[in-house]
Amino acid sequence: MAETYTTERLLALRKLTRSIADLLRGQMQNYLSALAPLMRPAALLGHYVQGGAKEVSKDAIKTFQDLESIYGAAAASKPFGLLKELRTPFEVAGSALELSPVEYSHTARTDGQAKTVTITSPFKWVLSYADFAPGKLRQLLADKNRTDAEAGRFVLHYCLLQVILAKQTAASQMLDALHFDLTAGRLAEFGELPIITVASTVPTLRPPDSVIMQSTEISGRDAFEEIVDVEGLLAMRDPFKEKLLEFVKSQGLG
């Protein structure tokens, strides 16, 4: 049965959603601080990075080849149109990571009307190196006076994160155990640039278009935030607990 979204109910769900979002974001930021040492490009790429180790290792060569391939495809694609060549040793900004809320466009339709609304996913974020968030990239791309070098630095850091996370599988395994999913994908506005997102397994939902339209009329903004799926939250499973219960049952104690 479809849920009835009264104004009072929607306000309560928004308050709950934001409280959970603050909790999850705080947890994720703590986890990222712990993971930062694993995200150091010099640790995997050695002499290809300024200040990296001088020794040439097979692992570093393979990692650089992977980076070259991903960088070449992203750099040459729209909206960048850069040269595919990646000159070494290149400079990186550091290993600190930051989170940016995931947003997407949705066309709400009701009673013969249509409105394009920016929807925020409160428990899902784009993961990037510090100072290379998607918002800053959009600003750079909108700047007609930008240089290829500036755009190339953004492309490089997004590609670096993709390659390093593919190598550092322990990071994704740890986050998975903590109920966060890492996903590699693309955003149409950034062409072939690899985008890493991290999302809590706590589910959200987008209410019916009529609710979204009414909310945007009241707020005066063509923006809306998904809300926590309370039923889905209550039905969440804990794989670790279930694994332990299997051990209990196997010993005839459950």
DOFI-637773 format. One record per atom (N, C-alpha, C, O, CB): residue in three letters; x, y negated, z negated. Coordinates in steps of 0.001 Angstrom, whole numbers, plus 500000, padded with zeros to 6 digits. Atoms other than C-alpha are relative to their C-alpha. Glycine has a CB too. Layout:
residues N
alaXYZ
...
//
This chain:
residues 254
met500845501198500000
met500000500000500000
met500878498754500000
met501820498659499213
met499045499993498773
ala499185501203499891
ala501391496596500986
ala499893499166498737
ala498813499036498160
ala499583499175501217
glu499979500811501216
glu502414494390498081
glu499400498631500282
glu499604498054501350
glu501440499857499458
thr500568501329499887
thr500491491175497487
thr500979498997499405
thr501342499102498234
thr498621499919499295
tyr499002500968500444
tyr502893488241497242
tyr499313498699499593
tyr499231497762500387
tyr501046499740501113
thr500515501250500514
thr501201485634495086
thr501179499056499749
thr502328499494499688
thr499170500228498702
thr498932500967500273
thr503163482449494421
thr500736500371498715
thr501964500299498653
thr499427498568499894
glu499402499625501277
glu503746483588490840
glu500891501231500155
glu501989501279499602
glu498909500265498957
arg499229498768499774
arg504934487040491970
arg501280499710500772
arg502345500223500430
arg499153501035500760
leu498831500316499180
leu507280485613494600
leu501038499233499186
leu502234499495499318
leu499586499184501237
leu499060500749500838
leu508831483169492121
leu500716500920499019
leu501915500771498780
leu499269498890499238
ala499396499058500935
ala509407485987489634
ala501027500884500708
ala502091501166500157
ala498918500865499339
leu499079499165499234
leu511037488141492326
leu501244499219500411
leu502347499766500422
leu499302500562501238
arg498844500829499655
arg513262485258493417
arg500926499834498799
arg502147499921498932
arg499542498625500509
lys499196500164501213
lys514408484690489834
lys500759501280499692
lys501940501237499345
lys499111499608498806
leu499351498711500240
leu515143488399489412
leu501105500237501023
leu502193500692500672
leu498969501145500051
thr499016499796498927
thr516954488532492769
thr501264499185499746
thr502374499696499898
thr499397499620501363
arg498834500855500223
arg519223485617491912
arg500805500439498778
arg502031500333498768
arg499562498551499835
ser499286499496501179
ser520055487051488489
ser500837501217500364
ser501990501334499950
ser499010500355498873
ile499272498806499577
ile521025490377490061
ile501145499608500932
ile502241500161500840
ile499049501003500698
ala498969500443499057
ala522945488582492837
ala501192499416499255
ala502337499685499618
ala499429498962500981
asp498902500574500790
asp524985486633490272
asp500811501101499327
asp502040501041499297
asp499455499021498941
leu499330498884500659
leu525778489856488400
leu500858500774501000
leu502028501053500736
leu498968500935499342
leu499293499196499008
leu526760491779491538
leu501182499243500595
leu502254499812500802
leu499047500428501106
arg498905500795499429
arg528833488943492977
arg501159499887499013
arg502324499973499401
arg499500498593500393
gly498953500071501016
gly530713488566489698
gly500777501303499911
gly502003501294499804
gly499400499661498643
gln499330498702500025
gln531446492293489628
gln500899500163501221
gln502046500598501108
gln498968501139499941
met499244499821498767
met532567492282493250
met501250499144500007
met502295499586500484
met499137499669501205
gln498826500869500041
gln534907489346492699
gln501081500578499087
gln502272500468499379
gln499606498596499526
asn499029499342500880
asn536539491195489806
asn500666501172500711
asn501875501368500588
asn499318500484498709
tyr499435498863499273
tyr536991494278491982
tyr500983499525501069
tyr502032500134501277
tyr498880500838500642
leu499117500516498949
leu538503492195494776
leu501319499498499421
leu502368499637500052
leu499308498873500771
ser498761500439500646
ser541013490674492360
ser500911501187499740
ser502129501094499893
ser499698499263498683
ala499215498789500256
ala542104494198491446
ala500546500594501298
ala501617501200501312
ala499147501042499266
leu499597499419498718
leu542302495191495118
leu500993499129500768
leu501625499602501713
leu498781500240500854
ala499164500950499247
ala544272492124496251
ala501400500530500313
ala501874500344501433
ala500122498712499226
pro498661499494499673
pro547697493818495936
pro500010500998501157
pro500995501098501888
pro500605500650498784
leu500081499036498896
leu546527496518498361
leu499788499310501346
leu500027499896502402
leu498869500994499748
met500340500725498778
met545520493845500876
met501161499161500531
met500976498373501458
met498806499110499750
arg498841500771499551
arg549024492392501284
arg500492500516501351
arg500941501659501444
arg501135500066498953
pro499561499553498670
pro549878492532505014
pro501458500443500039
pro501796501396500741
pro499794498895501001
ala498577499669499951
ala553630492621504352
ala500276501411499508
ala501249502040499924
ala500795499008499177
ala499786498661500548
ala553260495872502422
ala499852501078501068
ala500483502132500984
ala499025500264498861
leu500242499007498950
leu552039497680505541
leu500703499680501314
leu500965500573502120
leu498525500121500249
leu499448500412498709
leu553600495663508358
leu501474499629499948
leu502091499402500989
leu499226498841500527
gly498562500216500136
gly557082495013506979
gly500525498809500771
gly500055497687500579
gly500725501210500439
his499294501078499324
his559292492976509304
his499146499242501013
his499567498198501510
his501201500551500686
tyr500872500722499076
tyr556369492006511556
tyr499406498745499349
tyr498914497848500034
tyr498875500920500489
val500545501129500752
val555286489578508811
val501149499169499451
val502153499724499004
val499072500485498849
gln498972500865500571
gln557332486576507719
gln500181500320498517
gln499223500339497745
gln499632498507500195
gly499709499665501385
gly559052487481504480
gly499845501463499681
gly500066501867498539
gly499131499221499108
gly500179498577500235
gly558340491188504912
gly501322500737499998
gly502366500169500318
gly499084500592501040
ala498796499176500045
ala560812494028504500
ala500657500056501373
ala499971500048502396
ala499668501418499508
lys499258499984498735
lys563532494157507160
lys500040501391500628
lys500240501525501836
lys501420499500499778
glu499926498649499476
glu563458497930507496
glu498838500262500966
glu497728499764500778
glu499990501023498847
val501023499627499029
val561556499355510465
val499529501411499681
val500313502358499744
val500542499905501463
ser500546498692500319
ser559263502220509485
ser498987500418501062
ser498386499580501735
ser499350499992498604
lys500970499490499035
lys557104504459511646
lys498590499536499655
lys497793499231500542
lys500053501528500054
asp501336500439500423
asp554055503506509575
asp499764498538500396
asp498678498185500857
asp499831500174498467
ala500144501409499648
ala554695499789510142
ala499811499829501501
ala499011499003501941
ala501219499206499529
ile500131500083498540
ile555114500319513890
ile498592500392500433
ile497983499719501264
ile501040500906500693
lys501360499544499644
lys551832502256514112
lys498949498984499561
lys497993498718500290
lys499701501374499355
thr500952500991500490
thr550008499685511996
thr500004498765500893
thr498949498203501186
thr500326499611498553
phe499914501172499121
phe551288496856514200
phe499363500296501355
phe498714499422501930
phe501469499568500187
gln500618499642498728
gln550205498704517338
gln498476499938499898
gln497799499473500815
gln500448501405500438
asp501446500087500222
asp546706499030515883
asp499556498541499938
asp498527498172500504
asp499604500732498700
leu500327501415500125
leu546717495336515008
leu500041499313501364
leu499162498515501688
leu500967499310499027
glu499881500586498659
glu547900494375518511
glu498760500292500842
glu498243499412501530
glu501254500538500709
ser501149499598499197
ser545048496305520091
ser498744499242499589
ser498014498732500438
ser499767501502499878
ile501202500675500495
ile542340494801517879
ile500094498493500239
ile499122497858500646
ile499796500291498498
tyr499803501437499800
tyr543808491298518059
tyr499819499632501476
tyr499165498638501794
tyr501402499572499509
gly500087500296498577
gly544116491432521853
gly498565499919500485
gly498210499012501239
gly500742501042500791
ala501402499989499580
ala540444492313522325
ala499241498809499430
ala498445498184500131
ala499326501301499568
ala500714501104500643
ala539216489699519833
ala500446498650500540
ala499618497778500802
ala500205500045498493
ala499462501286499559
ala541512486888520981
ala499528499640501409
ala499231498477501686
ala501525500028499955
ala500368500272498614
ala540603487238524657
ala498502499788500193
ala498078499238501209
ala500461501129500876
ser501452500087499851
ser536855487370524033
ser499500498581499727
ser500204497766499130
ser499309500993499057
lys500653501245500382
lys534478484425523824
lys499621500105498527
lys499272501194498070
lys498742499712500893
pro499787501391499599
pro534368482062522007
pro501450499537499906
pro501712498334499910
pro499153499110499161
phe498611500387500245
phe538157482152521583
phe500785499749501290
phe501334498663501479
phe500691501073499191
gly499286500162498745
gly539710482729525006
gly501481499753499820
gly502062498905500497
gly499407498883500772
leu498580500169500296
leu543229483056523611
leu500831501051500722
leu500295502036501230
leu500247500076498490
leu499093498997499456
leu546270484897524920
leu499996501229499103
leu499875501117497883
leu501433499432500142
lys500035498760500758
lys546363488538523874
lys501281500253499220
lys501284501021498257
lys499739501149500923
glu498705499722500619
glu550010488436522880
glu500031499532498547
glu499590498428498227
glu501123499325500793
leu499851500317501417
leu550712488499519146
leu501489499908499699
leu502197500915499673
leu499298501073499090
arg498572500209500217
arg554092486971518402
arg500389500301498560
arg499651500000497622
arg500387498569500357
thr499519499638501337
thr556121488227515475
thr501365499371499745
thr502073499035500694
thr500080501537499843
pro500821499737501188
pro557046487695512758
pro498961498903499820
pro499264497728500026
pro500882500109498738
phe501059500988500169
phe553735485974512029
phe499809499682498514
phe500168500467497636
phe498676500509500621
glu500214500469501368
glu552770484043508935
glu498590500347499542
glu497634500183500300
glu500239498479499900
val501317499725500572
val549906485141506673
val499804499134498765
val500765498724498113
val499846501507499646
ala500318500963501056
ala548128483043504076
ala500091500595498599
ala500197499844497630
ala498619499446500216
gly499993499373501316
gly548187485573501223
gly499101501217499987
gly498665501689501038
gly499561499008498926
ser500804498787500105
ser546205488513499910
ser498684499786499259
ser497905500727499109
ser500792501071499312
ala501255500278500705
ala543371486791497995
ala498822500129500958
ala498911499735502121
ala500026498588499366
leu501183499769499179
leu539909487706499278
leu498829499174499480
leu498768498851498294
leu499637501495500020
glu501183500736500418
glu536628485806499229
glu498745500563500654
glu498810501278501654
glu500150498521500334
leu501289499499499550
leu532939486531499743
leu499150498857500537
leu499135497767499966
leu499271500721498859
ser500922500984499422
ser530461484653501954
ser498667500707500260
ser498660501780500865
ser500584499368501331
pro501303499338499804
pro526707485457501975
pro499733500280501474
pro500037499463502343
pro498868499136499423
val500383499645498630
val525491487247505079
val498686499319500339
val497722499388499577
val499879501544500172
glu501205500669499512
glu522945485243507047
glu499688500493501410
glu500586500855502170
glu500174498453499983
tyr500409499631498649
tyr520939486112510139
tyr498726499252500358
tyr498011498769499481
tyr499792501531500122
ser501193500709499532
ser518195484564512255
ser498842500976500163
ser499018502104500625
ser500281499273501334
his501218499191499848
his514651485897512187
his498881499100500500
his498685498005499973
his499599500690498649
thr501132500755499487
thr511668484688514201
thr498732500497499324
thr498246501592499607
thr499894500127501542
ala501235499658500708
ala508639484701511919
ala498804499613500871
ala498769498521501440
ala499932499283498609
arg501169500248499152
arg505310484954513736
arg498720500284499211
arg498581501330498577
arg500054500875501287
thr501294499799500646
thr501813484486512357
thr498998498977500529
thr499328497809500739
thr500130499890498459
asp501089500874499545
asp498493483055513550
asp500372499210501247
asp500058498025501364
asp499607499041498894
gly499649500650498748
gly499888482286516977
gly501152499028499904
gly501472498356500885
gly498831499296500525
gln498854500892500185
gln502815480330515547
gln501273500814499854
gln501244501975499444
gln499799499093498769
ala498696499347500125
ala506510481170515619
ala501011498997499474
ala500983497820499834
ala500467500587501360
lys498973500862500575
lys509433479781513671
lys501259500839499775
lys501198501941499229
lys499509499344498660
thr498730499324500239
thr513111480750513640
thr500522499588498628
thr500691498404498337
thr501038499663501115
val499613500228501388
val514268481108510053
val501354500653499734
val501615501763500198
val498924500553499028
thr498723499423500426
thr517752481651508620
thr499767500802498737
thr499356500260497710
thr501077498895499765
ile500222499092501125
ile517560484655506311
ile501338500329499347
ile502311500642500033
ile499281501299500466
thr498811499629500761
thr520130485283503575
thr499793501357499347
thr498748501614498750
thr500327498933498935
ser500006498712500704
ser520909488788502333
ser500776499793498694
ser502000499674498730
ser500643501167500887
pro499348500415501242
pro521654488121498632
pro500999500988499425
pro501851500612498620
pro498977499734498988
phe499085498989500557
phe523472491389497908
phe500997500506501036
phe501555501595500902
phe499206501177499443
lys499091499608498939
lys525594491475501044
lys500851498798500398
lys500342497689500557
lys499223500557501219
trp499088501108499717
trp528671489404501886
trp500994500372501103
trp501345501539501283
trp500754499592498725
val498870499843499094
val531242488898504635
val501264499894499160
val501413498978498352
val499978498925501156
leu498734499985500719
leu534673489749503276
leu501077499396500900
leu501205499776502063
leu500383501451499562
ser498945500643499213
ser537569487570504427
ser501141499601499087
ser500986499537497867
ser499456498766500758
tyr498914500581500776
tyr540940486322503337
tyr499609498578499596
tyr498862497901500302
tyr501334500004500811
ala500325501333500508
ala540741483132501280
ala500334498932501040
ala501368498990501705
ala500759499723498687
asp499874501129499056
asp540309479968503386
asp499702500385501444
asp499930499587502354
asp501396499420499923
phe500350499588498637
phe539152481984506419
phe498552500497500066
phe498230501409500828
phe500963501101500492
ala501404499589500059
ala535443482282505623
ala499291499701501330
ala499733498830502079
ala499278499282498832
pro500728500228498740
pro532916482465508510
pro499556498550500179
pro499574498030501294
pro498786500905500064
gly500425501390499887
gly531646478965507702
gly501103499098500510
gly500856498202501317
gly499515499498498671
lys498868500801499533
lys535105477496508211
lys500336500316501452
lys500764499442502206
lys501226500241499116
leu499769499633498606
leu535474479434511439
leu498989499314500908
leu499347498856501993
leu499927501522500177
arg501013500700499210
arg532191477972512710
arg500364498522500166
arg500225497952501248
arg498614500136499340
gln499592501405499927
gln533426474488511864
gln501151499815500991
gln501171498859501767
gln500413499489498607
leu498860500090499087
leu536665475137513729
leu499549500133501447
leu499992499374502309
leu501038501078499672
leu500453499774498636
leu534886476453516812
leu499179498820500527
leu499112498593501735
leu499180501280500069
ala500784501165499596
ala532659473361516827
ala500880498778500245
ala500418497772500783
ala498957499680498940
asp499061501115499849
asp535736471114516830
asp500644500065501385
asp501412500983501671
asp501092500032498882
lys499464500003498642
lys536608470214520423
lys501508499746500025
lys502175500012501024
lys499288498951500834
asn498567500307500065
asn540066469142519288
asn500818501109499339
asn501999500921499049
asn500212498704499248
arg499271498892500627
arg541000472490517766
arg501113500478500924
arg501050500315502143
arg499041501170499659
thr498889499462499219
thr544232474094518865
thr499889501521500077
thr499216502147499258
thr501359499583499382
asp499978498544499892
asp544806477652520037
asp500670500620498782
asp500301501710498344
asp500724500435501279
ala499296499479501171
ala547170478085517105
ala499062500123498809
ala499125501105498069
ala501184499101499644
glu500955499965501114
glu544406477252514607
glu499011501139500183
glu498739501887499245
glu499248498660499883
ala500949498920499738
ala541931479603516256
ala500679501360499875
ala500092502316499369
ala499379499843501396
gly499259498742500072
gly544590482294516526
gly500234500465498585
gly500244501668498328
gly501312499863500696
arg499803499622501402
arg545213482198512768
arg498749500663499419
arg498841501627498658
arg500374498768499167
phe501243499381500467
phe541558482952512088
phe499855501412500572
phe499551502364499852
phe498782499134500398
val500122498678499360
val541515485794514606
val500974500987499349
val500603502122499051
val500275499901501537
leu498988499135500601
leu544728487218513137
leu499569500498498626
leu499682501689498336
leu501327499262499892
his500327499597501369
his543478487220509546
his498789500932499942
his498739501814499085
his499739498770499146
tyr501127499059499964
tyr540170488916510411
tyr500456501368500502
tyr500027502400499987
tyr498866499455500899
cys499491498735499472
cys542004491549512443
cys500892500703498978
cys500854501927498853
cys500777499760501302
leu499150499429501046
leu544544492051509651
leu499163500727498959
leu499494501841498553
leu500837498905499331
leu500837499384501030
leu541790492762507154
leu499397501309500501
leu499325502287499757
leu498886499036499568
gln500550498775499410
gln540209495313509494
gln501030501119499984
gln500728502239499572
gln499528499742501437
val498952498981499907
val543502497149510017
val500419500487498614
val500591501687498403
val501218499445500753
ile499538499623501334
ile544545497101506371
ile498964500848499268
ile499318501829498614
ile500325498753499182
leu501032499206500664
leu541209498375505080
leu499885501383500623
leu499550502348499936
leu498652499284500065
ala500013498685499346
ala541358501176507654
ala501129500877499473
ala500998502100499414
ala500120499846501527
lys498859499258500543
lys544737502167506203
lys499825500286498514
lys500144501378498044
lys501294499223500228
gln500140499873501453
gln543921501608502537
gln498643500613499669
gln497766499936499132
gln500159498620499305
thr501292499341500200
thr541105504145502322
thr499602500082498527
thr498421500218498206
thr500038501393500592
ala500320499939501431
ala541371504205498529
ala499113498824499593
ala498297498950498680
ala501293500007499158
ala500803501175500335
ala539837500710498461
ala498524500253500269
ala497679499968499420
ala500477498783500794
ser501404499741499673
ser536645501755500233
ser499439501121499146
ser498261501093498790
ser499849500347501480
gln500454498912500869
gln536448504949498176
gln499671499494498602
gln498685499915497996
gln501062501094499920
met500249500557501316
met536706502977494955
met498712499189499992
met497894499319499082
met501174499135499559
leu501199500819499946
leu534043500509496020
leu498750500851500175
leu497695500533499625
leu500106498991501128
asp501128499095499823
asp531782503336497131
asp499582500603498662
asp498391500709498369
asp500352501111501001
ala500295499443501317
ala532049504888493667
ala499342498972499091
ala498625499327498155
ala501271500523499353
leu500575501081500803
leu531068501485492240
leu498716499449500620
leu498227498391500225
leu501017498874499833
his501274500340499359
his527969501332494484
his500077498773500905
his499136497983500978
his498957499769498948
phe499856501027498973
phe529320498928497104
phe500495500669501281
phe501402501501501249
phe500982498868499538
asp499644499411498706
asp529568499815500799
asp500772499003500858
asp500338497868501052
asp498738500469500742
leu499223500796499046
leu532260498456503119
leu499632500434501410
leu499581501628501705
leu501537500156499752
thr500390499691498625
thr531245498225506779
thr500738499080500961
thr500860497882500709
thr498470499865500186
ala499361500789498943
ala533108497071509886
ala499002499812501135
ala498340500761501554
ala501309500692500516
gly500945500269498924
gly531062495387512589
gly500369498753500782
gly501528498338500796
gly498604499858499444
arg499807501197499183
arg530637492351514838
arg498842499035499744
arg497760499439499316
arg500098500363501518
leu501039501026499956
leu528691489076514898
leu500031499393501388
leu501096499010501874
leu500208498905498888
ala500057500457498608
ala527510487918518322
ala500703498669500206
ala501335498463501243
ala498562499883500447
glu499406501327499832
glu528712484353517733
glu501524500031500033
glu502156499092500515
glu499542499092498890
phe498541499904500063
phe532289485566517187
phe500570501052500953
phe501710501485500783
phe500429500317498588
gly499499499071498986
gly532594487952520132
gly500477501319499426
gly499755501978498678
gly501116499365500759
glu499441498722500416
glu534854490935519496
glu500752499918498668
glu501423500873498276
glu500922500518501070
leu499314500154501285
leu536184489577516193
leu499443501003498995
leu498234501036498768
leu499849498552499463
pro500496499029500980
pro535991492369513601
pro499558499304498723
pro500282498474498173
pro501078501043499681
ile500562500592501206
ile533801491421510655
ile499779501111498973
ile499097502098499248
ile498665499244500310
ile500176499035501083
ile533985493325507367
ile498936499471499047
ile499029498337498577
ile501346500262499247
thr501004500376500993
thr530917493229505137
thr500056500979498833
thr500408502148498991
thr498577499972500627
val500097499165501192
val530523494535501612
val498612499772499423
val498196498633499213
val501136499665498946
ala501390500108500446
ala527038495284500336
ala499754500907498809
ala500249502033498750
ala499033500349501141
ser500424499174501116
ser525595496508497082
ser498980501014500497
ser498252500757501456
ser499412499136498857
thr501010499006499647
thr523517499663497274
thr498635499654499405
thr497649500341499671
thr500438501382499527
val501298500476500489
val520797497772495383
val499219499475501200
val499704498583501896
val500167498884498893
pro500719500366498774
pro518098497411498073
pro499257498661499891
pro498821498248498816
pro499012501094500352
thr500814501206499882
thr516419494214499230
thr498987500204501112
thr499066501172501868
thr500879498747500274
leu500978499935498920
leu513493493580501512
leu499624498592500434
leu499809497618499704
leu498745500788499561
arg500492501259499453
arg512091490840503704
arg498483500058500004
arg497904500917500669
arg500561499736501439
pro501467499976500043
pro508451490029502937
pro499381499769501371
pro500093499430502317
pro499488498950499028
pro500678500238498716
pro505853489737505716
pro500227498574500501
pro500487497657499722
pro498495500268499864
asp499757501306499384
asp506218486844508134
asp499087498917499436
asp499495497761499326
asp499813500091501501
ser500926501003500545
ser503148485122506668
ser500541499407498706
ser500380498214498452
ser498614500620499753
val499414500468501256
val504916484892503299
val501185499081500283
val501354498042499645
val500441501196499124
ile498833500811499638
ile508087483572504920
ile499570498649500549
ile500142497620500190
ile500869500735501031
met500486501256499420
met506170480962506913
met499468499067498923
met499763497872498931
met498908500275501038
gln500557500818501075
gln504297479753503834
gln501102499433499110
gln501052498273498704
gln499018500822499161
ser498898500430500858
ser507501479592501790
ser500795498865500646
ser501168497904499973
ser500926501182499694
thr499233501051499326
thr509323477517504417
thr499196498702500112
thr499765497611500106
thr500429500471501394
glu500831501209499960
glu506370475137504671
glu500052499280498660
glu500085498050498616
glu498539500350500361
ile499964500596501333
ile506465474580500905
ile501360499370499722
ile501443498264499187
ile499678501053498933
ser498645500486500293
ser510259474184500705
ser500458498911500968
ser501327498105500637
ser500982501156500041
gly499567500952498988
gly510559472123503885
gly501300500392500674
gly501896499585501387
gly500148498651499389
arg498751499508499409
arg513560474249504932
arg499716501278500767
arg498973502140500299
arg501083500244498909
asp500177498789499193
asp513699476859507700
asp500999501058499550
asp501817501543500332
asp500172499693501515
ala499085499023500593
ala515524479235505378
ala499244500820498963
ala498313500336498320
ala501235499298499357
phe500656499098500944
phe514535482205503252
phe501021501025499528
phe501942501378500265
phe498760500701500646
glu499102498999500560
glu516290484703500998
glu499244501300499770
glu498158501300499190
glu500630499498498686
glu500615498708500286
glu515492488392500934
glu499843500163498488
glu500550499518497714
glu500847501163500597
ile500228499777501419
ile514187489633497588
ile500309501449499652
ile500288502329500513
ile498550499646499614
val499673498655500437
val515112492660495520
val498808500928500206
val497665500553499944
val500431499997498530
asp501023498970499828
asp513167495803496357
asp499888500750498674
asp500667501668498415
asp500351500981501194
val500099499443501348
val511996496729492847
val499752501503500042
val500373502253499289
val498883499306499220
glu500266498560499896
glu510583500118493863
glu501246500750500428
glu501555501809499883
glu498861500270500989
gly498765499363499557
gly513784500960495713
gly501050500014498914
gly501804500977498777
gly500541499302501219
leu499047500078501111
leu515835499818492737
leu499724501083498967
leu500648501745498493
leu499941498617499338
leu500374498992500994
leu513924502089490363
leu500256501416500503
leu500446502335499707
leu498534499846499622
ala499804498672499413
ala514382505010492774
ala501463500290500335
ala501776501356500866
ala499161500136501252
met498592499799499658
met518160504551493140
met500572501243499326
met500232501566498188
met500816498776499605
arg499347498795500510
arg520257507685492681
arg501438499685499631
arg502039498753500165
arg499945501142501038
asp498604500128500410
asp523629508016490997
asp500721501282500409
asp500627502284499701
asp500128499739498449
pro499326498787499513
pro525744510503493024
pro500946500610498981
pro501053501833498888
pro500764499691501256
phe499055499481500996
phe528327510790490239
phe499253500759498905
phe499668501844498496
phe500832498848499382
lys500794499325501027
lys525696511651487653
lys499436501314500534
lys499418502322499828
lys498858499088499513
glu500566498791499411
glu524106514156490030
glu501066501092500145
glu500777502275499961
glu499374499683501368
lys498902499031499894
lys527491515819490608
lys500286500637498647
lys500495501846498551
lys501272499322500547
leu499766499477501340
leu528020516156486871
leu498880500957499577
leu499133501980498941
leu500121498848498995
leu501121499129500345
leu524540517639486463
leu500098501349500716
leu499660502372500191
leu498675499318500347
glu499770498728499292
glu525447520252489091
glu500947500873499214
glu500732502082499124
glu500561499755501411
phe499068499238500836
phe528381521306486891
phe499287500577498780
phe499518501723498395
phe501174499111499554
val500746499555501189
val526053521515483881
val499139501203500352
val499110502195499624
val499117498853499434
lys500903498916499584
lys523585523703485779
lys500785501248500370
lys500334502366500119
lys499132499556501188
ser499200498851499612
ser526361525911487140
ser500468500828498797
ser500783502012498927
ser501194499537500797
gln499611499298501227
gln527258526796483541
gln498799500498499207
gln498915500975498078
gln500839499091499127
gly501203499523500666
gly523685527639482727
gly499564499186498809
gly498881499686497916
gly500200501377499574
leu500307500855501153
leu523343524705480372
leu498932498950500305
leu498553498163499437
leu501262499310499524
gly500967501008499635
gly520832522646482279
gly498602500572500192
gly497669499832500505
gly500441499306501248
//
